[in-house]
């Protein structure tokens, strides 16, 4: 059975669905962990607290941008037309969404200094 170009394909929703089921809970937990990270420096004072705050503010901003980018990738993967020529594009965007969450978290943990 041959599918002509421009026709609808049935299984194109599977990639975005799996990506959504993985990305949204992961992004939620990463955001919660990122939000609770300042509690690690509750006992810090002086220069150490100032250094932690500066690094955390930058890292948390990048984390939020990364999580927003993963949401945009999910929306794009769902929004592309369900045609044969978009199957690969939908799959790529679907795979990139959870990878963006993981990369954002790794970047965040690498940027935030651990208090002594």
C-alpha positions as CSV (number, residue, x, y, z in Angstrom):
1,X,0.0,0.0,0.0
2,X,1.5,3.3,-1.1
3,X,0.8,6.6,0.7
4,X,0.8,9.6,-1.6
5,X,2.4,12.8,-0.6
6,X,0.2,15.1,1.4
7,X,-2.1,12.3,2.8
8,X,-2.7,11.9,6.4
9,X,-0.8,9.3,8.4
10,X,-2.3,7.6,11.4
11,X,0.7,7.0,13.8
12,X,2.2,10.5,13.7
13,X,0.6,11.3,17.0
14,X,2.6,8.6,18.9
15,X,5.9,10.5,19.1
16,X,4.4,13.7,20.4
17,X,2.2,11.7,22.9
18,X,5.2,9.8,24.3
19,X,7.2,13.1,24.5
20,X,4.4,14.8,26.3
21,X,4.0,12.0,28.8
22,X,7.8,12.1,29.5
23,X,8.5,15.9,29.2
24,X,5.7,17.5,31.3
25,X,6.3,15.5,34.5
26,X,10.0,15.7,34.1
27,X,9.8,19.5,33.6
28,X,7.6,19.8,36.6
29,X,10.0,17.9,38.9
30,X,13.1,19.8,37.5
31,X,11.3,23.1,38.1
32,X,10.5,22.1,41.7
33,X,14.1,21.0,42.3
34,X,15.4,24.2,40.9
35,X,13.0,26.2,43.0
36,X,14.0,24.4,46.2
37,X,17.8,24.8,45.5
38,X,18.2,28.1,47.3
39,X,17.4,26.3,50.6
40,X,20.8,24.6,50.3
41,X,22.4,28.0,51.1
42,X,20.2,29.0,54.0
43,X,23.1,29.0,56.4
44,X,25.4,30.9,54.0
45,X,26.3,34.4,54.9
46,X,28.5,37.2,53.5
47,X,30.5,36.7,50.3
48,X,29.4,33.0,50.0
49,X,25.7,33.9,50.0
50,X,26.3,36.7,47.5
51,X,28.2,34.4,45.2
52,X,25.6,31.7,45.5
53,X,22.8,34.2,44.8
54,X,24.4,35.6,41.7
55,X,25.1,32.1,40.2
56,X,21.7,30.8,41.2
57,X,19.8,33.7,39.6
58,X,21.6,33.2,36.3
59,X,21.2,29.4,36.4
60,X,17.5,29.6,37.3
61,X,16.8,32.0,34.5
62,X,18.5,29.6,32.1
63,X,16.5,26.7,33.6
64,X,13.3,28.5,33.0
65,X,14.3,29.4,29.4
66,X,15.2,25.7,28.8
67,X,11.9,24.5,30.2
68,X,10.0,27.0,28.1
69,X,11.9,25.8,25.0
70,X,10.9,22.2,25.7
71,X,7.3,23.4,25.9
72,X,7.7,25.2,22.6
73,X,9.2,22.0,21.0
74,X,6.2,20.0,22.3
75,X,3.7,22.5,20.8
76,X,5.6,22.4,17.5
77,X,5.6,18.6,17.5
78,X,1.8,18.5,18.0
79,X,1.2,21.5,15.7
80,X,2.8,20.2,12.5
81,X,0.3,18.7,10.1
82,X,-0.1,14.9,10.2
83,X,1.2,14.2,6.8
84,X,3.8,11.8,5.5
85,X,6.4,14.5,4.8
86,X,6.2,15.8,8.4
87,X,6.6,12.4,10.1
88,X,10.4,12.8,10.6
89,X,10.0,16.5,11.7
90,X,7.4,15.6,14.3
91,X,9.6,12.8,15.6
92,X,12.6,15.1,15.8
93,X,10.7,17.8,17.7
94,X,9.2,15.1,20.0
95,X,12.6,13.7,20.9
96,X,14.2,17.1,21.4
97,X,11.6,18.2,24.0
98,X,12.6,15.8,26.8
99,X,16.3,16.1,25.8
100,X,15.9,19.9,26.3
101,X,14.6,19.3,29.9
102,X,17.5,17.0,30.7
103,X,20.1,19.4,29.2
104,X,18.6,22.4,31.1
105,X,18.8,20.5,34.3
106,X,22.4,19.5,33.7
107,X,23.3,23.1,32.9
108,X,21.5,24.3,36.0
109,X,23.2,21.9,38.3
110,X,26.6,22.7,36.7
111,X,26.1,26.4,37.2
112,X,24.9,26.4,40.8
113,X,27.7,26.2,43.3
114,X,27.4,23.8,46.2
115,X,27.6,25.6,49.6
116,X,30.3,24.4,52.0
